[in-house]
Amino acid sequence: MAVIIRLRRMGAKKKPVYRIVATDSRRPRDGIYLDAMGQYDPSKSDGQITLDKDRVSHWLGQGAMVSDTVKSIFKKEGIAVGR
């Protein structure tokens, strides 16, 4: 099973809120996930981000891949991701 850290869309129509989750890469975007690590709200002026850095480091230590969007969010928060 290949684990990937990516965004899961939530919220109302035209008012998205995203949850940062670890999931099997074969699952659909809004499907079942293994662990929720934080939330990203792009509708706020600064793009409000909340993260559980312990869980992020756990999954990165387990070898989870990171999507491009989540990689840029981690970069803003100061979390180093290889590659």
MIDOSE-1310 file (N, C-alpha, C; in nm, 2 decimals, decimal comma, always signed):
residues 83
mavi	+0,09/-0,12/+0,00/+0,00/+0,00/+0,00/+0,09/+0,12/+0,00; +0,07/+0,21/-0,10/+0,14/+0,34/-0,10/+0,06/+0,45/-0,03; +0,12/+0,51/+0,07/+0,06/+0,61/+0,14/+0,10/+0,75/+0,09; +0,00/+0,83/+0,07/+0,02/+0,97/+0,02/-0,05/+1,07/+0,11
irlr	+0,02/+1,18/+0,14/-0,04/+1,29/+0,21/-0,10/+1,39/+0,11; -0,23/+1,41/+0,12/-0,29/+1,50/+0,02/-0,41/+1,57/+0,09; -0,48/+1,65/+0,01/-0,59/+1,73/+0,06/-0,72/+1,65/+0,03; -0,82/+1,66/+0,12/-0,95/+1,60/+0,11/-1,05/+1,72/+0,12
rmga	-1,13/+1,74/+0,01/-1,22/+1,85/+0,01/-1,34/+1,83/+0,10; -1,37/+1,94/+0,17/-1,49/+1,94/+0,26/-1,55/+2,08/+0,24; -1,65/+2,11/+0,32/-1,72/+2,24/+0,31/-1,83/+2,24/+0,22; -1,89/+2,36/+0,21/-2,01/+2,38/+0,12/-1,97/+2,40/-0,02
kkkp	-2,07/+2,41/-0,11/-2,05/+2,44/-0,25/-2,00/+2,58/-0,26; -1,89/+2,59/-0,34/-1,81/+2,71/-0,36/-1,75/+2,77/-0,24; -1,75/+2,70/-0,13/-1,68/+2,74/+0,00/-1,60/+2,63/+0,05; -1,49/+2,59/-0,02/-1,41/+2,47/+0,02/-1,33/+2,49/+0,14
vyri	-1,32/+2,39/+0,22/-1,22/+2,37/+0,33/-1,16/+2,24/+0,31; -1,03/+2,23/+0,32/-0,96/+2,11/+0,29/-0,90/+2,05/+0,42; -0,91/+1,92/+0,43/-0,84/+1,85/+0,54/-0,72/+1,78/+0,49; -0,61/+1,79/+0,56/-0,48/+1,73/+0,52/-0,48/+1,59/+0,58
vatd	-0,48/+1,49/+0,49/-0,49/+1,35/+0,53/-0,38/+1,26/+0,48; -0,36/+1,15/+0,54/-0,28/+1,04/+0,49/-0,37/+0,93/+0,44; -0,36/+0,89/+0,32/-0,45/+0,79/+0,26/-0,38/+0,70/+0,17; -0,44/+0,59/+0,13/-0,39/+0,50/+0,03/-0,40/+0,57/-0,10
srrp	-0,30/+0,57/-0,18/-0,29/+0,65/-0,31/-0,40/+0,60/-0,41; -0,45/+0,48/-0,39/-0,55/+0,43/-0,48/-0,70/+0,47/-0,45; -0,71/+0,53/-0,33/-0,85/+0,58/-0,29/-0,89/+0,70/-0,36; -1,02/+0,73/-0,37/-1,06/+0,86/-0,43/-1,03/+0,97/-0,34
rdgi	-1,03/+1,09/-0,40/-1,00/+1,22/-0,32/-1,07/+1,23/-0,19; -1,20/+1,21/-0,19/-1,28/+1,23/-0,07/-1,32/+1,09/-0,01; -1,24/+0,99/-0,03/-1,27/+0,86/+0,02/-1,22/+0,84/+0,16; -1,21/+0,71/+0,20/-1,16/+0,68/+0,34/-1,02/+0,72/+0,35
ylda	-0,98/+0,77/+0,47/-0,84/+0,80/+0,49/-0,79/+0,74/+0,62; -0,66/+0,73/+0,63/-0,59/+0,67/+0,75/-0,58/+0,76/+0,87; -0,54/+0,89/+0,84/-0,52/+0,98/+0,95/-0,54/+1,12/+0,90; -0,60/+1,20/+0,98/-0,62/+1,35/+0,95/-0,51/+1,42/+1,03
mgqy	-0,44/+1,51/+0,96/-0,32/+1,58/+1,02/-0,34/+1,73/+1,03; -0,45/+1,78/+0,97/-0,46/+1,93/+0,98/-0,57/+1,97/+0,89; -0,58/+2,10/+0,87/-0,69/+2,17/+0,79/-0,63/+2,29/+0,72; -0,68/+2,31/+0,60/-0,64/+2,43/+0,52/-0,77/+2,50/+0,47
dpsk	-0,78/+2,63/+0,51/-0,90/+2,71/+0,47/-0,85/+2,82/+0,37; -0,86/+2,80/+0,24/-0,82/+2,90/+0,15/-0,90/+3,03/+0,14; -1,02/+3,02/+0,20/-1,11/+3,14/+0,19/-1,06/+3,25/+0,29; -0,98/+3,22/+0,39/-0,93/+3,32/+0,48/-0,83/+3,40/+0,41
sdgq	-0,80/+3,52/+0,45/-0,71/+3,61/+0,38/-0,57/+3,56/+0,37; -0,52/+3,49/+0,47/-0,39/+3,44/+0,47/-0,38/+3,29/+0,44; -0,50/+3,23/+0,41/-0,50/+3,08/+0,39/-0,47/+3,01/+0,52; -0,56/+3,01/+0,61/-0,54/+2,96/+0,75/-0,51/+2,81/+0,74
itld	-0,40/+2,78/+0,81/-0,35/+2,64/+0,81/-0,33/+2,60/+0,96; -0,39/+2,48/+0,99/-0,36/+2,42/+1,12/-0,30/+2,28/+1,10; -0,19/+2,25/+1,17/-0,13/+2,12/+1,15/-0,09/+2,05/+1,28; -0,09/+1,92/+1,28/-0,04/+1,84/+1,39/+0,10/+1,79/+1,34
kdrv	+0,20/+1,86/+1,38/+0,33/+1,84/+1,33/+0,39/+1,70/+1,37; +0,34/+1,65/+1,49/+0,39/+1,52/+1,53/+0,34/+1,41/+1,43; +0,21/+1,42/+1,39/+0,15/+1,32/+1,30/+0,22/+1,34/+1,16; +0,25/+1,46/+1,12/+0,31/+1,48/+0,99/+0,45/+1,41/+0,99
shwl	+0,53/+1,44/+1,10/+0,66/+1,37/+1,10/+0,65/+1,22/+1,11; +0,55/+1,17/+1,18/+0,53/+1,03/+1,18/+0,51/+0,97/+1,04; +0,42/+1,02/+0,97/+0,39/+0,97/+0,83/+0,51/+0,99/+0,74; +0,58/+1,10/+0,75/+0,69/+1,12/+0,66/+0,80/+1,02/+0,70
gqga	+0,81/+0,99/+0,83/+0,91/+0,89/+0,87/+0,88/+0,75/+0,82; +0,75/+0,73/+0,80/+0,70/+0,60/+0,75/+0,72/+0,59/+0,60; +0,76/+0,70/+0,53/+0,78/+0,69/+0,39/+0,67/+0,74/+0,31; +0,57/+0,81/+0,36/+0,46/+0,86/+0,29/+0,50/+0,96/+0,18
mvsd	+0,44/+0,96/+0,07/+0,47/+1,06/-0,04/+0,38/+1,18/-0,01; +0,42/+1,29/-0,07/+0,34/+1,42/-0,04/+0,30/+1,48/-0,18; +0,17/+1,52/-0,19/+0,13/+1,58/-0,31/+0,19/+1,72/-0,33; +0,19/+1,77/-0,45/+0,26/+1,90/-0,47/+0,19/+2,01/-0,39
tvks	+0,06/+2,01/-0,38/-0,01/+2,12/-0,31/+0,03/+2,11/-0,16; +0,02/+1,99/-0,10/+0,06/+1,98/+0,04/+0,20/+2,01/+0,06; +0,29/+1,98/-0,03/+0,43/+2,01/-0,02/+0,45/+2,16/-0,01; +0,37/+2,24/-0,09/+0,38/+2,39/-0,08/+0,33/+2,44/+0,06
ifkk	+0,22/+2,38/+0,11/+0,17/+2,41/+0,24/+0,27/+2,38/+0,35; +0,34/+2,27/+0,34/+0,44/+2,23/+0,44/+0,56/+2,33/+0,43; +0,59/+2,37/+0,31/+0,70/+2,47/+0,29/+0,67/+2,60/+0,37; +0,54/+2,65/+0,35/+0,50/+2,77/+0,42/+0,51/+2,75/+0,57
egia	+0,48/+2,63/+0,62/+0,48/+2,61/+0,77/+0,62/+2,57/+0,82; +0,72/+2,56/+0,73/+0,86/+2,53/+0,77/+0,89/+2,38/+0,79; +0,81/+2,30/+0,73/+0,83/+2,15/+0,74/+0,91/+2,11/+0,62; +1,03/+2,05/+0,64/+1,11/+2,01/+0,52/+1,06/+1,87/+0,47
vgr	+1,04/+1,87/+0,34/+1,00/+1,75/+0,27/+1,11/+1,72/+0,17; +1,16/+1,59/+0,17/+1,26/+1,56/+0,07/+1,20/+1,56/-0,07; +1,30/+1,58/-0,17/+1,27/+1,59/-0,31/+1,20/+1,71/-0,35
